């Protein structure tokens, strides 16, 4: 009798354990940047917040440094449910749709305040586009404003002619074309090798990438031109999200909102720290000459006109909404509105 009771109790316990294991959902989140990068750290915190809020029912495994998929492959992998979630640099997908490239137009939004206003204008249009592809936009976080790293000192855009220019997006490739530079596409994970082998001599990127990629070991000049603030976006496969129960969905959305707020603050904090570290490592941190700034703003105006033409009515609506914001009217970008 006791043996039968013990067996029955053991069976119930095993059934309960099996049910608990079966009820746990696991997601893979593909990220393209190093584990020490603030974007990745923020994603890891997002994953931890989700796991805590769902009492372990939803566990998100973060795969940094393009370990699961290379940067250009991540969006398609999430669309195809090879990974349930992923982080992308929006501007990388401008060739697919110009809507991705609004924050890659030089000198359209050069401060965090303006970048947030541009994002608010871009978000509803971009979200609708992604929904048609079976994707959800969870949150975005900007990189610090893009600066110019150059092996040689630069006083004007004329100094960029024939220089080996690193492009990482359609916008940066267009910049190379307009500057008459020699463009080569190099993603963040390959940047160190490209510099070491002389494949690239100049490029635009953030101060934090300058630290992550140890650019100071190969290039000694950084011009703080503050050209634009590109955003990383964390996307999720819509069906994967819809398969969660309501409480889990709410936990994901709440954690995403917290990650967005935290990430924007982190970006600003890390920008200041990174510029100091670049100087400490022997890099010359220059304020750009008035001629260089003037040249680049003219380049930005040309690219804005080109982008609006490609983006059509939806792109026009994004720019129109942005230009009406108080942040733009009171900011440093008023010369864009000609």
Secondary structure, 3 states (H helix, E strand, C coil): CHHHHHHHHHHHHHHHHHHHHHHCEEEEEECCCCCCCHHHHHHHHHHHHHHHHCCCCEEEEEECCCCCCCHHHHHHHHHCCCCCEEEEEHHHHCCCCHHHHHHHCCCCCCCHHHHHHHHHHHHHHHHHHHHCCCEEEEEEEECCCCEEEECCCCCCHHHHCCCEEEECCHHHHHHHHHCCCEEEECCHHHHHHHHHCCCCCEEEECHHHHHHCCHHHCCCEEECCCCCCCEEEEEEEHHHHHCCCHHHHHHHHHHHHHHHHHHHHHHHHHHHHHHHHHHHCCCEEECCCHHHHHHHHHHHHHHHHHHHHHHHHHHHHHHHHHHCCHHHHHCCCHHHCC
